């Protein structure tokens, strides 16, 4: 940055008279450079494409301005591969000189770049749900306005045990960190409320066919919980129907199992399925009532988890930057502002805990048909849900991170 002689003299004179001096950095015309780490190829692409669309819509609605600055956006496709994610974040930081990262999409991607974010002190607004980055090993440069892997699974387990009165359930989830953590959180709360997880299935993320898993499915259970990302939930349900399992076992799902990005490709097989998520296109609040019709008009389908993630992230970043007068030179101040942000968004009001993770509402949703399209209608709201659910944070963090091994599966049949 250069400051001309007149500005320097005026600023010095004002300081000498004890007058307030405008933040000269905030007065310059440097653009805010944002790097979006997303996925545009592979099984997670439907969500990754929506991440880009959601962010670009927020920018379009706000004159391509964020925090009082023009935005230069660089989009990087990681392909959902950790090694690619490392390469792309390095390029965004070293070549594009970005001020802020949004993303990545997947928990395993976030874990892969955790050290790079720390070492290079890159303010990062995550979409990925990697639990320990806001728990036992909090990354000081990382905030999450979406949720951890288990943050929506906890209330869904409570709902299944105490409202649906299910006693025996199966879990099927992607064999990745996100799937493991979501499944473990669901299992913990469900079993602590009197239920039993009698079977767990963890297909590889890129498995071409679920036939061998469906052949093992214990249809004697009350219900199956789906912990899939991208289009895999849609694929699993479609193959359940192909294998004649429709109606043999009730289906519920985690926050991305029946995302709006895949509902557009489904038919009556999705009707009645309940999922838990921090967002629904059917939410009735002023911001969402503006966001959804505009997105639907542009894309011909409703926004879901992934589009809302970057749309909400943009709102949080905008508020944080405005609170520090758009000053990009002080990264510590920006991170502090992000963690203090408490604003209304398309998902509802959000605030952050001391670890940088969101505290916000989680919704139980049911697939219904509305005006010819499938939608996730909100049927119950769990308010102000923390990443620690109803547990004491200190006690929660004394346990291992959620995984295939913890909590132990003691009721498998």
Secondary structure in CASP SS format (residue, H / E / C, confidence):
PFRMAT SS
TARGET T0000
AUTHOR 0000-0000-0000
METHOD secondary structure of the structure
MODEL  1
X C 1.00
X C 1.00
X C 1.00
X C 1.00
X H 1.00
X H 1.00
X H 1.00
X H 1.00
X H 1.00
X H 1.00
X H 1.00
X H 1.00
X H 1.00
X H 1.00
X H 1.00
X H 1.00
X C 1.00
X C 1.00
X C 1.00
X C 1.00
X C 1.00
X C 1.00
X C 1.00
X H 1.00
X H 1.00
X H 1.00
X H 1.00
X C 1.00
X C 1.00
X C 1.00
X C 1.00
X E 1.00
X E 1.00
X E 1.00
X E 1.00
X E 1.00
X E 1.00
X E 1.00
X C 1.00
X C 1.00
X C 1.00
X C 1.00
X C 1.00
X C 1.00
X H 1.00
X H 1.00
X H 1.00
X H 1.00
X H 1.00
X H 1.00
X H 1.00
X H 1.00
X H 1.00
X H 1.00
X H 1.00
X H 1.00
X H 1.00
X H 1.00
X H 1.00
X H 1.00
X H 1.00
X C 1.00
X C 1.00
X C 1.00
X E 1.00
X E 1.00
X C 1.00
X C 1.00
X E 1.00
X E 1.00
X E 1.00
X E 1.00
X E 1.00
X E 1.00
X E 1.00
X E 1.00
X E 1.00
X C 1.00
X C 1.00
X C 1.00
X C 1.00
X H 1.00
X H 1.00
X H 1.00
X H 1.00
X H 1.00
X H 1.00
X H 1.00
X H 1.00
X H 1.00
X H 1.00
X H 1.00
X H 1.00
X H 1.00
X C 1.00
X C 1.00
X C 1.00
X C 1.00
X C 1.00
X E 1.00
X E 1.00
X E 1.00
X C 1.00
X C 1.00
X C 1.00
X C 1.00
X H 1.00
X H 1.00
X H 1.00
X H 1.00
X H 1.00
X H 1.00
X H 1.00
X H 1.00
X H 1.00
X H 1.00
X H 1.00
X H 1.00
X H 1.00
X H 1.00
X C 1.00
X C 1.00
X E 1.00
X E 1.00
X E 1.00
X E 1.00
X C 1.00
X C 1.00
X C 1.00
X C 1.00
X H 1.00
X H 1.00
X H 1.00
X H 1.00
X C 1.00
X C 1.00
X C 1.00
X C 1.00
X C 1.00
X C 1.00
X C 1.00
X E 1.00
X E 1.00
X E 1.00
X C 1.00
X C 1.00
X C 1.00
X C 1.00
X C 1.00
X C 1.00
X H 1.00
X H 1.00
X H 1.00
X H 1.00
X H 1.00
X H 1.00
X H 1.00
X H 1.00
X H 1.00
X H 1.00
X H 1.00
X H 1.00
X C 1.00
X C 1.00
X C 1.00
X C 1.00
X C 1.00
X E 1.00
X E 1.00
X E 1.00
X E 1.00
X E 1.00
X E 1.00
X C 1.00
X C 1.00
X C 1.00
X H 1.00
X H 1.00
X H 1.00
X H 1.00
X H 1.00
X H 1.00
X H 1.00
X H 1.00
X H 1.00
X H 1.00
X H 1.00
X H 1.00
X H 1.00
X H 1.00
X H 1.00
X H 1.00
X C 1.00
X C 1.00
X C 1.00
X E 1.00
X E 1.00
X E 1.00
X E 1.00
X E 1.00
X E 1.00
X C 1.00
X C 1.00
X C 1.00
X C 1.00
X C 1.00
X C 1.00
X C 1.00
X C 1.00
X C 1.00
X H 1.00
X H 1.00
X H 1.00
X H 1.00
X C 1.00
X C 1.00
X C 1.00
X C 1.00
X C 1.00
X C 1.00
X C 1.00
X C 1.00
X E 1.00
X E 1.00
X E 1.00
X E 1.00
X E 1.00
X C 1.00
X C 1.00
X C 1.00
X C 1.00
X H 1.00
X H 1.00
X H 1.00
X H 1.00
X H 1.00
X H 1.00
X H 1.00
X H 1.00
X H 1.00
X H 1.00
X H 1.00
X C 1.00
X C 1.00
X C 1.00
X C 1.00
X C 1.00
X C 1.00
X C 1.00
X E 1.00
X E 1.00
X E 1.00
X E 1.00
X C 1.00
X C 1.00
X C 1.00
X C 1.00
X C 1.00
X C 1.00
X H 1.00
X H 1.00
X H 1.00
X H 1.00
X C 1.00
X C 1.00
X C 1.00
X C 1.00
X H 1.00
X H 1.00
X H 1.00
X C 1.00
X C 1.00
X C 1.00
X E 1.00
X E 1.00
X E 1.00
X E 1.00
X C 1.00
X C 1.00
X C 1.00
X C 1.00
X C 1.00
X C 1.00
X C 1.00
X C 1.00
X H 1.00
X H 1.00
X H 1.00
X H 1.00
X H 1.00
X H 1.00
X H 1.00
X H 1.00
X H 1.00
X H 1.00
X H 1.00
X H 1.00
X H 1.00
X H 1.00
X C 1.00
X C 1.00
X C 1.00
X C 1.00
X C 1.00
X H 1.00
X H 1.00
X H 1.00
X H 1.00
X H 1.00
X H 1.00
X H 1.00
X H 1.00
X H 1.00
X H 1.00
X H 1.00
X H 1.00
X H 1.00
X H 1.00
X H 1.00
X H 1.00
X H 1.00
X H 1.00
X H 1.00
X C 1.00
X C 1.00
X C 1.00
X C 1.00
X C 1.00
X C 1.00
X C 1.00
X H 1.00
X H 1.00
X H 1.00
X H 1.00
X H 1.00
X H 1.00
X H 1.00
X H 1.00
X H 1.00
X H 1.00
X C 1.00
X C 1.00
X E 1.00
X E 1.00
X E 1.00
X C 1.00
X C 1.00
X E 1.00
X E 1.00
X E 1.00
X E 1.00
X E 1.00
X C 1.00
X C 1.00
X C 1.00
X C 1.00
X E 1.00
X E 1.00
X E 1.00
X E 1.00
X E 1.00
X E 1.00
X E 1.00
X E 1.00
X E 1.00
X E 1.00
X E 1.00
X E 1.00
X E 1.00
X E 1.00
X C 1.00
X C 1.00
X E 1.00
X E 1.00
X E 1.00
X E 1.00
X E 1.00
X E 1.00
X E 1.00
X E 1.00
X E 1.00
X E 1.00
X E 1.00
X E 1.00
X E 1.00
X C 1.00
X C 1.00
X C 1.00
X C 1.00
X C 1.00
X C 1.00
X C 1.00
X H 1.00
X H 1.00
X H 1.00
X H 1.00
X H 1.00
X H 1.00
X C 1.00
X C 1.00
X C 1.00
X C 1.00
X C 1.00
X C 1.00
X C 1.00
X C 1.00
X C 1.00
X C 1.00
X C 1.00
X C 1.00
X C 1.00
X C 1.00
X C 1.00
END
